[in-house]
Amino acid sequence: MEKTIALITGANKGIGLEIGRQLGRQGIIVLLGARSLAKAEAAAAQLQAEDIQAYPIELDVTNSEHIRSAAAKIEAEYGKLDILVNNAGTYLDHEGNNTDVMRRSFEVNLFGAHALTGAVLHLLSASPAGRIVNQSSILGSIATILEDEMYASAAVPAYTASKAALNAWTAQLSIQLKGTNVKVNACHPGWVKTDMGGENAVMEIDEGAATAVSLATLPGDGPTGGFFHKSANLPW
């Protein structure tokens, strides 16, 4: 049987690496993208030691040459891409509330995902069941931050705005791909014990990866154009 191919960005550690692990355990070939080849190679070696077919790709999503090279490599070696998990993200609000922080947040959290997706969309279209998963955040839910005091108290405008924009683009992309074999959804991993989430987070990394993995392996009758955490459909 033809192998399923998955590309995961920001996959050298944390949730991204765990998404690779969980997909790899299902027999999927996982391509682990990281900003440096050394980091990608170290991550791939870790999963290979677990008998997972994992391979490194140098992929800084803000680097147009990395994106072109990754797309060309996947096309040459596999001729298609079945799963794209736009997991790479950044949180910079601790540096201050200014335009530079806002701009750099959007560069990774929205523009990087947009550029990479555009570069590999023809490969996803070549799959019988293409799946795009955009790693978002509950803080990108405008309805939630306006109605829930706990989330409203998070003073992270750049992160929030960039994730809300990612959600809006997810919805637009699902409209563009309506009627095709490609499904696109956004997800909230939860408050996870990662470098970003911190030690006080309530979820372990394997649980935080589960929503993205589920959306990456949706059946043909699965949803598209949604925003999810586990089985819950989140408000935009």
Residue pairs with C-beta under 8 A, 6 or more apart in sequence:
3 27
3 28
3 29
3 53
4 27
4 28
4 29
4 82
4 83
5 28
5 29
5 31
5 74
5 78
5 80
5 81
5 82
5 83
6 20
6 23
6 28
6 29
6 30
6 31
6 81
6 82
6 83
6 84
6 85
6 216
7 31
7 33
7 57
7 70
7 74
7 81
7 83
7 84
7 85
7 120
8 16
8 19
8 20
8 23
8 30
8 31
8 32
8 33
8 85
8 87
9 16
9 33
9 59
9 61
9 85
9 86
9 87
9 88
9 112
9 113
9 116
10 16
10 33
10 34
10 61
10 87
10 88
10 89
10 135
11 17
11 19
11 20
11 30
11 32
11 33
11 34
11 40
11 43
11 87
12 32
12 34
12 35
12 39
12 40
12 42
12 43
13 39
13 43
13 194
13 195
14 192
14 194
14 195
14 196
14 205
15 87
15 135
15 189
15 192
15 194
15 205
15 208
15 209
15 212
16 32
16 85
16 87
16 88
17 32
17 43
17 46
17 47
18 205
18 206
18 208
18 209
19 85
19 87
19 209
19 212
19 213
19 216
20 30
20 32
20 43
20 47
20 52
20 54
21 47
21 50
21 52
21 209
22 206
22 209
22 210
22 213
23 30
23 83
23 213
23 216
23 217
24 30
24 47
24 50
24 52
24 53
24 54
25 52
26 217
27 53
28 53
28 82
28 83
29 53
29 54
29 55
29 78
30 47
30 52
30 53
30 54
30 55
31 54
31 55
31 56
31 57
31 74
32 40
32 43
32 44
32 47
32 54
32 55
32 56
32 57
33 40
33 57
33 58
33 59
33 61
33 70
33 88
34 40
34 43
34 56
34 57
34 58
34 59
35 58
35 59
35 60
36 58
36 60
37 56
37 58
40 56
40 57
40 58
40 59
41 56
43 54
43 56
44 54
44 55
44 56
46 54
47 54
48 54
57 70
57 73
58 66
58 69
58 70
59 66
59 67
59 70
59 116
60 66
61 67
61 86
61 88
61 108
61 112
61 113
61 115
61 116
62 107
62 108
62 111
62 112
64 115
67 115
67 116
67 119
68 119
70 116
70 119
70 120
71 116
71 119
71 120
71 123
74 81
74 120
74 123
75 123
78 123
79 123
79 126
80 123
80 124
80 126
80 127
81 120
81 123
81 124
81 126
81 127
81 130
82 124
82 127
82 129
82 130
82 131
83 130
83 131
83 132
83 133
83 216
83 217
84 116
84 117
84 120
84 124
84 130
84 131
84 132
84 133
85 133
85 135
85 212
85 216
86 112
86 113
86 116
86 117
86 132
86 133
86 134
86 135
87 133
87 135
87 212
88 108
88 112
88 113
88 135
89 108
89 109
89 135
89 196
90 104
90 105
90 108
90 109
91 105
91 156
91 159
91 196
92 101
92 104
92 105
92 158
92 159
93 101
93 105
93 155
93 156
93 157
93 158
93 159
95 101
97 155
97 157
97 158
101 158
102 157
102 158
102 161
102 162
104 158
105 158
105 159
105 161
105 162
106 158
106 161
106 162
106 165
108 162
109 159
109 162
109 163
109 165
109 166
110 162
110 165
110 166
110 169
113 134
113 166
113 169
114 169
117 132
117 173
121 182
124 130
124 131
124 132
124 182
125 180
125 181
125 182
127 181
127 182
128 181
129 181
129 183
129 220
130 180
130 181
130 182
130 183
131 182
131 183
131 184
131 215
131 216
131 217
131 218
132 173
132 182
132 183
132 184
132 185
133 184
133 185
133 186
133 187
133 212
133 215
133 216
134 166
134 167
134 169
134 170
134 184
134 185
134 186
134 187
135 186
135 187
135 189
135 212
136 163
136 166
136 167
136 170
136 186
136 187
136 188
136 227
137 159
137 160
137 163
137 188
137 189
138 144
138 151
138 188
138 229
138 234
139 145
139 151
139 154
139 156
139 159
139 160
139 163
140 160
140 162
140 163
140 164
140 165
140 166
140 167
140 186
140 188
141 151
141 164
141 167
141 188
141 227
141 234
141 235
141 236
142 164
142 236
143 235
143 236
144 151
144 234
144 235
145 151
145 152
145 154
145 160
146 152
154 160
166 186
167 186
167 227
167 236
168 236
170 184
170 185
170 186
170 225
170 227
171 225
171 236
173 184
174 183
174 184
174 185
174 224
174 225
175 225
177 183
177 184
177 224
178 224
178 225
183 218
183 222
183 223
183 224
184 224
184 225
185 215
185 218
185 223
185 224
185 225
185 226
185 227
185 228
186 226
186 227
186 228
187 211
187 212
187 215
187 227
187 228
187 229
188 211
188 227
188 228
188 229
188 234
189 203
189 208
189 209
189 211
189 212
189 229
190 202
190 203
190 207
190 208
190 211
190 229
190 230
191 197
191 201
191 202
191 203
192 201
192 203
192 204
192 205
192 207
192 208
193 199
193 201
193 203
193 204
193 205
193 208
194 201
194 205
194 208
197 203
197 208
210 230
211 228
211 229
211 230
214 228
214 230
215 222
215 228
223 233
226 233
227 233
227 234
227 235
227 236
228 234
